[in-house]
């Protein structure tokens, strides 16, 4: 089927696809709690003739479809989890679960891949093995890593694996991708400073952790501005400082929660070493005890050249060369990076709209996935599967 005919066919499926997306949106589930979504996905795949496998990372689902005698094996991943955010869109399909919403478009990602799954089961047009991976817990909890550690690619071998994310600020009908480092690593750091509490009128009887915390907050930025090359990218964000409760007591403890991002593994390691040394030195200078819990969460997401070129050509063939462009690297993070460490592949971005037409950024209480992008994303997955499995 030529690209125009495929897009036209997907437009006919659009009402059903939109209804499915909105059903998922209205019933969001947090990381590792995607039981209802997992049941929905598994039921659809089984009805369309896929071998359905459940249980990886708890709520993960893999649907396998084989056609012909081809030896090639393809993996396509969609994420399913929502975020702990109170929705403020006011849509009829808004979240029914207060404090939980699909603020990143995973409802759209799941619906697009399901639509592609249905089309490929009914029309085939490929030769090989298709593994559709519906992953839980992308948001900060590393669901991809858990699936891999529990045998994802041993049980469902893939010669390459691909994933897609919606992109607010990019017009609907356009796609973007980047070869090489495309998304930053992400690390979580918890610093606990312990001093001695005292009455606020007699602070000399205590050891105040708040002064040290303030010094750390200000000084950390020098680790990037003065120690990382201006040709490199890194971000240190102090997202939380928790200490004390009242006006007249020097608190005993202060806890800082810090996020660290980098686009180069060497820079990532450099910041870890220097942050630990800097914080310990600050704590010692103020006479405080210090504990640092430094956890490397997600690695740098690196798109290899061959698979990214392939993904780009699929997009060009579907949408036209003027609708596909190279995307600058972003300091956001994605646990699909774990899958790209395990297998070659690519992570691409599909336009979600600009301005009032889907341009609201993700992780925002007013964000919503743009339903006009659904047929395009589904068509892209069908085209990619057919071009890869030949």
C-alpha positions in Angstrom: 0.0 0.0 0.0 1.4 3.4 -1.0 1.8 6.0 1.8 -1.3 8.0 0.8 -3.5 5.0 0.8 -2.1 3.9 4.2 -2.8 7.3 5.7 -6.3 7.3 4.2 -7.0 3.9 5.7 -5.8 5.0 9.1 -8.0 8.0 8.9 -11.0 5.6 8.6 -9.8 4.0 11.8 -9.3 7.3 13.6 -12.7 7.5 15.4 -12.0 4.1 17.0 -8.4 5.0 17.8 -9.4 8.3 19.4 -12.0 6.6 21.6 -9.4 4.1 22.7 -6.9 6.8 23.5 -9.4 8.8 25.5 -10.5 5.7 27.4 -6.9 5.2 28.5 -6.5 8.8 29.3 -9.6 8.8 31.5 -8.2 5.9 33.5 -4.5 6.7 34.1 -2.3 4.4 36.2 1.1 5.2 37.8 4.3 3.2 37.4 4.0 -0.6 37.9 0.2 -0.1 38.6 -0.9 -0.2 35.0 -3.2 -3.2 35.6 -6.3 -1.9 33.7 -4.2 -0.6 30.8 -2.3 -3.9 30.7 -5.6 -5.9 30.6 -6.9 -3.6 27.8 -3.7 -4.0 25.7 -3.5 -7.8 26.2 -7.2 -8.3 25.3 -6.9 -6.3 22.1 -3.7 -8.1 21.0 -5.2 -11.5 21.7 -8.4 -10.7 19.8 -6.2 -9.7 16.8 -4.3 -13.0 16.8 -1.1 -12.1 18.6 0.7 -14.3 21.0 0.3 -12.4 24.2 2.9 -12.6 27.0 2.5 -10.9 30.3 4.4 -10.3 33.6 7.7 -8.7 32.6 8.2 -5.8 35.0 4.9 -6.8 36.6 2.4 -5.1 34.2 4.4 -5.3 30.9 2.8 -6.9 27.8 4.5 -8.3 24.7 2.5 -9.2 21.6 4.2 -11.4 19.0 3.1 -11.8 15.4 4.9 -14.0 12.9 4.5 -14.0 9.2 6.2 -15.9 6.5 9.7 -17.5 6.9 11.8 -14.4 7.4 14.5 -14.5 10.0 14.4 -10.8 10.9 12.9 -9.8 14.2 11.7 -6.3 15.1 10.7 -4.7 18.4 8.5 -1.6 18.8 8.0 -0.2 22.2 5.2 2.0 23.7 5.0 3.2 27.3 1.8 3.0 29.3 2.3 4.8 32.7 0.9 8.1 33.8 2.1 10.8 36.2 1.1 12.0 39.7 -0.4 15.2 38.5 -3.9 16.7 39.1 -5.4 17.2 35.6 -6.6 20.7 34.7 -7.7 20.3 31.0 -11.5 20.2 31.7 -12.0 17.7 28.8 -14.9 15.2 29.0 -12.2 12.5 28.8 -10.1 14.0 31.7 -8.7 11.7 34.3 -11.2 10.1 36.7 -8.5 9.5 39.2 -7.6 12.6 41.1 -3.9 13.1 41.4 -3.0 10.9 38.4 -3.1 11.9 34.7 -1.6 11.1 31.3 0.5 14.3 31.2 3.2 12.9 28.8 1.1 11.3 26.0 1.7 7.7 26.9 -2.0 7.1 26.3 -1.4 8.3 22.7 1.7 6.1 22.3 -0.2 3.0 23.4 -3.2 3.8 21.2 -1.0 4.3 18.1 0.8 1.1 18.5 -2.4 -0.8 19.2 -3.9 0.6 16.0 -0.8 -0.4 14.0 -1.0 -3.9 15.6 -4.6 -4.3 14.4 -3.7 -3.2 10.9 -0.7 -5.5 10.6 -2.7 -8.4 11.9 -5.4 -7.9 9.3 -3.2 -6.9 6.3 0.2 -8.4 7.1 2.6 -7.4 4.3 5.7 -8.3 6.2 8.0 -11.3 6.5 9.5 -12.1 9.9 8.7 -11.7 13.6 7.1 -8.6 15.1 7.4 -8.0 18.9 5.2 -5.2 20.2 6.5 -4.1 23.7 4.1 -2.3 25.9 6.2 -1.1 28.8 5.3 0.0 32.3 7.0 2.6 34.4 8.9 4.8 32.0 8.5 7.9 34.3 11.5 7.8 36.7 11.1 4.1 37.6 13.1 2.4 34.8 10.5 -0.1 33.6 12.6 -0.7 30.5 15.5 -1.8 32.7 13.3 -4.1 34.7 12.0 -5.7 31.5 15.5 -6.3 30.2 16.7 -7.7 33.5 13.8 -10.1 33.5 14.7 -11.5 30.0 12.9 -9.3 27.5 15.4 -9.8 24.6 16.2 -13.4 25.5 12.5 -14.4 25.4 11.7 -12.0 22.5 14.9 -11.6 20.4 15.0 -8.4 18.4 17.5 -7.4 15.7 16.5 -3.8 16.3 14.0 -1.9 18.6 12.3 1.4 18.0 10.2 3.8 20.0 8.4 7.1 19.5 7.4 10.1 21.6 5.1 12.9 20.9 6.7 16.4 20.6 4.8 19.5 21.6 6.0 22.5 19.7 6.4 20.4 16.5 3.5 20.7 14.0 1.3 17.7 13.5 2.4 15.9 10.3 6.2 16.4 11.0 8.7 14.1 12.6 12.1 14.7 14.1 15.1 12.5 15.1 18.8 12.8 15.9 21.8 10.6 15.3 24.1 10.1 18.3 23.4 11.4 21.8 19.8 12.5 21.6 18.7 12.7 25.3 20.5 13.2 28.5 21.3 10.9 31.3 19.5 11.4 34.6 20.8 10.9 38.1 19.0 11.4 41.4 21.0 12.7 44.4 19.8 12.9 48.0 22.1 14.9 50.4 21.4 14.6 54.1 23.2 17.2 56.3 23.0 16.6 60.1 24.0 19.1 62.7 22.8 20.0 66.2 19.5 21.7 66.9 19.3 24.8 69.0 17.0 27.6 70.1 16.8 30.3 67.4 17.9 32.9 70.0 21.0 31.0 70.9 22.3 29.5 67.6 25.8 29.2 68.9 24.7 26.2 70.9 23.9 24.3 67.7 25.3 23.5 64.3 23.1 24.9 61.6 22.7 22.7 58.5 20.7 25.4 56.6 23.7 27.7 56.1 25.6 24.7 54.5 22.6 23.8 52.4 22.4 27.4 51.0 26.1 27.3 50.2 25.7 24.0 48.4 22.7 25.2 46.4 24.7 28.2 45.1 28.0 26.5 44.7 26.8 23.5 42.8 26.3 25.6 39.6 30.0 26.2 39.4 30.5 22.5 38.7 28.9 23.1 35.3 29.8 26.7 34.6 33.5 26.4 35.6 34.4 22.7 35.3 32.4 21.4 32.3 33.5 22.5 28.8 31.3 25.1 27.2 31.1 22.6 24.3 29.4 20.0 26.5 26.0 20.0 28.1 25.1 19.4 31.7 22.4 20.5 34.1 22.3 20.4 37.9 18.9 21.1 39.5 18.3 21.4 43.2 14.6 20.5 43.2 14.0 20.3 46.9 15.4 21.6 50.2 13.6 20.3 53.3 14.6 21.5 56.8 12.8 22.6 59.9 9.2 23.6 60.6 9.1 26.6 62.8 10.6 30.1 63.1 12.7 29.9 66.2 14.5 26.6 66.1 17.8 25.8 64.4 16.9 22.5 62.6 19.0 19.4 63.2 18.8 18.2 59.6 18.5 19.5 56.0 17.8 17.3 53.0 18.5 18.3 49.4 17.2 16.5 46.4 19.2 17.1 43.3 18.8 16.1 39.7 21.9 15.8 37.4 21.8 15.5 33.6 24.5 15.2 30.9 24.9 14.2 27.3 28.2 12.5 27.7 28.9 9.6 30.0 32.4 11.0 30.8 30.8 14.3 31.9 28.2 12.4 33.9 31.0 10.6 35.8 32.9 13.8 36.2 30.0 15.6 37.8 29.3 12.6 40.2 32.9 12.7 41.4 33.0 16.5 41.9 29.6 16.8 43.4 30.4 14.3 46.1 33.7 15.9 46.8 32.2 19.4 46.9 29.3 18.5 49.2 31.5 16.6 51.6 34.0 19.5 51.7 31.1 22.0 52.4 29.7 19.8 55.1 33.1 19.5 56.8 33.7 23.2 56.6 30.4 23.8 58.5 31.1 21.0 61.0 28.2 18.8 59.8 27.8 15.1 59.2 26.9 14.3 55.6 25.4 11.4 53.7 25.1 11.3 49.9 22.8 8.8 48.1 23.8 9.2 44.5 21.8 7.0 42.1 22.5 6.8 38.3 19.0 6.5 36.9 18.9 6.6 33.1 21.9 6.5 30.8 22.4 8.9 27.8 20.1 7.9 25.0 22.2 7.3 21.9 20.7 6.7 18.5 23.1 4.7 16.3 23.6 5.9 12.7 22.3 3.0 10.7 19.0 2.5 12.5 18.4 6.2 12.8 19.0 6.7 9.0 16.5 3.8 8.4 13.9 5.4 10.7 14.4 8.8 9.1 13.9 7.3 5.6 10.7 5.6 6.7 9.4 9.0 7.9 10.4 10.7 4.6 8.7 8.1 2.5 5.5 8.5 4.6 5.4 12.3 5.1 7.8 13.8 2.6 11.3 15.1 3.0 10.2 18.6 4.0 8.3 17.2 7.0 11.3 15.4 8.6 14.2 17.2 10.3 17.2 16.7 12.6 16.3 17.5 16.2 18.7 19.1 18.6 19.7 17.0 21.6 17.5 17.5 24.6 18.3 17.4 28.3 15.2 15.4 29.0 15.7 11.7 29.7 14.1 8.4 28.6 14.5 4.9 29.9 14.3 3.6 26.3 18.1 4.4 26.6 18.4 1.0 28.3 16.9 -0.8 25.3 19.3 1.0 23.0 22.2 -0.1 25.1 21.0 -3.7 24.7 19.9 -3.6 21.0 20.4 -1.2 18.1 17.5 1.0 17.2 16.2 4.5 17.2 14.0 6.9 19.2 12.0 9.3 17.1 9.6 12.2 17.8 6.2 12.8 16.2 4.8 16.3 16.2 2.0 17.0 18.7 1.2 20.5 17.5 2.0 24.1 18.2 0.3 26.8 20.2 -3.2 25.9 21.3 -3.1 22.9 18.8 -1.4 20.5 21.2 1.6 22.8 21.9 1.3 22.6 25.7 4.5 21.0 27.1 4.4 17.5 28.7 4.3 17.1 32.5 1.9 20.0 32.6 -1.6 19.7 34.2 -3.1 21.2 31.0 -1.3 18.9 28.5 -3.3 16.5 26.3 -2.2 14.3 23.5 -3.2 15.6 20.1 -5.6 13.1 18.5 -4.8 14.3 15.0 -1.4 12.7 15.4 -2.8 9.2 16.0 -3.3 8.1 12.4 0.2 9.4 11.5 1.9 7.5 14.3 0.1 4.3 13.5 0.9 4.7 9.8 4.6 5.2 10.7 4.8 2.0 12.7 3.1 0.0 9.9 5.5 1.5 7.4 8.5 0.8 9.6 7.5 -2.8 10.3 6.9 -3.5 6.6 10.2 -2.0 5.5 12.2 -3.7 8.3 10.7 -7.2 8.0 11.4 -8.0 4.4 
